[in-house]
């Protein structure tokens, strides 16, 4: 078999599964993960879905259901989830060189040419290896195109008979599976496009696949991207696996406060903290930024006629990834934005105008260029935090008590990123 073969690997109930890896006592129980400030449900285990917990519902509206069904609540622990995602991606790279992270819990891979005659066995090996190395359950969808791999993965996850692995390469059941696949379940087909296709009596993936001989009609009705989808449903790959992701063009850090903030110093701490996080991400992709955006938000529901968002954009004299300099710029922004009579609910910081660090043209007359000493200092800070845990080394301006931090009443430990939170074996 000479053609390419793709697979989509998707972690099952990712957030809940991450919590279960380190806390066996909650395995098999319904789990609901809450958003920032423990507001709404953003993820659920299968048991929670069966118990009637809906996505997006505010926590306070389901407190009776939580007690009745013994639902385990967890505050969103993004440090844990992000590190577990990294471990899954690294595990996949041990199995095949071509890995494209698609989201925090999904990745496309291209199968090595040498094992394309043993696809089912390799799919099961992926599933068992990720489980053994990370503790996380995954589903594997295998197909001759990425669009079909997506469909295979959804079926592998939802139908127990496949045991988490479905191979659609030369599968005699392919058309029957496509016939049962809704248009909105096809990668790249949204609600508006599905409605237009409905008007053309195209109601499922199989019927869309059968339009392959009407390429001009497809292009006119659903664009070139739609034609690519039709080709991919026919096993003709149009989307390759990109194993090197492009650097982000904008990096945002945003949090809601646990309670309304009126003190300028608290806002200054929050801005400094969010800038530190954004700058660390900037350095991780070997980039620098030339624009800083700071936005303050009040409660837009307190007075719907009044302004609730206050933002400013500050061009930097020289592109940089120096946290100390960016924090000083953040203070300048706050000085211009702050109004003492307002109650602030949220701060957002964004770095844009991003360039590769190697392409910055220095200015002989500027004192603000990103010097070698500053680069080395930032690298040492990042190295310390990577080795010993997030914020082991941090700027004093980010605060100590941080009374403004968001509410996280049900937060689990950062098992994999903080030394103090490591599990200890009992004697």
RAWO-V252985 format. One line per field, one symbol per residue. ss: DSSP state (H for helix, E for strand, L for the rest). Layout:
# RAWO-V252985
ss = ???
This chain:
# RAWO-V252985
ss = LLLLLEEEEEELLHHHHHHHHHLHHHLLLLEEEELHHHLEEEEELHHHHHHLLLLLLEHHHHHHHHHHHLLEEEELLHHHHHHHHHHHHHHHHHHLLLEEEEELLEEEEELLHHHLLLHHHHHHHHHHHHHHHHLLLEEEEEELLHHHHHHHHHHHHHLHHHLLEEELLLLLLHHHHHHLLEHHHLLLLLHHHHHHHHHLLLLEHHHHHHHHHLHHHHHHHHHHHHHHHHHHHLLLLLLLLLLLLLLLLLEEEEEEEEEEELLHHHHHHHHHHHHHHHHHHHHHLLEEEEEEEEEEEELLLLLLLLLLEEEEEEEEEEEELLHHHHHHHHHHHHHHHLLLLLLEEEEEEEEELLEEHHHLLLLLLLLLLLLHHHHHHHHHHHHHHHHHELLLLLLHHHLLLLLLLLLLLLLLLLLLLEHHHLLLLLL
